[in-house]
Amino acid sequence: MSTRELEAELFGRHTNFRYSETWVGYALFGLRLVMGWTLFYAGITKVLDPSWSAKGFLLHGIPEANPFGGLWTALANDWLWLVDPLNQWGLTLVGLALLAGAFVRWSAFWGAVMMAFYWAASLPLSHALVVDDHVVYAMLLFGLGAFGAGRIFGLDQYLEDTEFVKRNGWLKYLLG
């Protein structure tokens, strides 16, 4: 089992610690699959339910004291044609990408954006002060993207070796 030492400057302070590459690999792979399934299942159940719409939640499920109340009402009344498919297919496709390990950085970014919207819709939080499950999911997605978790038993490992990606180096920012 390979062990490494990480040395970094974080928040202006030097830090270092030892870690097992093997166990980090298993952890990232497992987290990617669990987060992928969570998002995929949440999305595909909406896609397959012809009666599903975000309108009821946007009009009646947002806490009364939400600081963005007008935004949610406008989204429900004027932008539902965009909100519903973005919600359904965004969750489904981000989840599928994480499960396959394809375009993980790109998908993790958009998954975190969705979590930020869900968090904002939950304000003021009834079961937490600032950090709720949406923030945890967003940070987990950030970590998966930062580590390039799509390279661990994922399609990103193979995509990065293609001539197309090698000729278009900027694509590596979406993969990993």
Order of alpha helices (4+ residues) and beta strands (2+ residues): beta-beta-alpha-alpha-alpha-alpha-alpha-alpha-alpha-alpha
